[in-house]
Amino acid sequence: QVQLVESGGGLVQPGGSLRLSCVASGSIYRINAMGWYRQAPGKERELVAVITSGGSTNYADSLKGRFTISTDNAKNTVYLQMNSLKPEDTAVYYCNVKITGIPEVWGQGTPVTVSS
């Protein structure tokens, strides 16, 4: 009953920036946390960043200082601002949300390609 729709991915030059968005809709009572994960070809899915309803954040150590996660709780939306992008950031980026009373939900993913 809950759906996530990601947007904002695409092709960007090394050193460039992108902002990803994810909107949750459906039978939502309360969002406890939202986050971003990514999966590169041939690699395992990994944590990028998470943010709780209270505003606490957690980032992958390698991404601190380049990526910023934020939310608009009134709109059930999470953002990922990605700066100083590197070729190794190329991956499909997935939104994740934890909502009170239901299992966590994943989006379909939005691809990000960093290349010259």
C-alpha positions, 0 to 999 in steps of 0.5 A, a space after each residue: 500500500 506504500 509506494 516510493 518514487 525516486 527521481 533525479 538520477 542521470 548522467 553527470 561529469 566527475 566533480 558535478 552534482 545531482 539531487 535525488 528525491 524520493 516521495 512516499 505515498 499511500 497508507 502512511 501514519 508515521 515515517 520513522 526513518 528514510 534513507 538512501 542505498 546504492 548498488 553498483 554493477 557486480 557489487 553489493 547494495 550498500 548504505 549511503 545515508 539515513 535520517 530519522 524523524 528526529 533529524 539524526 543522520 548517519 552516513 557511509 564514512 567514505 561519503 561524509 562531506 560530499 553527500 547530504 541527506 535531508 527530509 521534508 516530513 510534511 511531504 513525506 519526501 527525502 532528498 540526497 544532495 550529491 556533490 563532487 561526484 566521482 566515477 565510483 559513485 556510479 550506481 543505482 540509488 534506492 530509497 528506503 523508508 521505515 513506517 510505523 506498523 509496516 515492513 520497510 519499503 524500497 523504491 525501484 531505484 534511480 540510476 546515477 552515472 558519473 563519467 566523462 
